[in-house]
């Protein structure tokens, strides 16, 4: 029996745990209204040029680095850590 989760299932699970995930992996990130987080980059440095937010269509968190224009899923953001 294969109990492996699909990438989408993992993204949903990570999104459900977003508060603990962000505090553990990105302690410099600041939580803002609406469950959005800001930080300096995808590495979690201090700053505001990167946003982690819930996509309206899917309810899954995404990250966007406004300085570079790069966007990524919560799964990829965690993988980079």
Order of alpha helices (4+ residues) and beta strands (2+ residues): alpha-alpha-beta-beta-beta-beta-beta-alpha
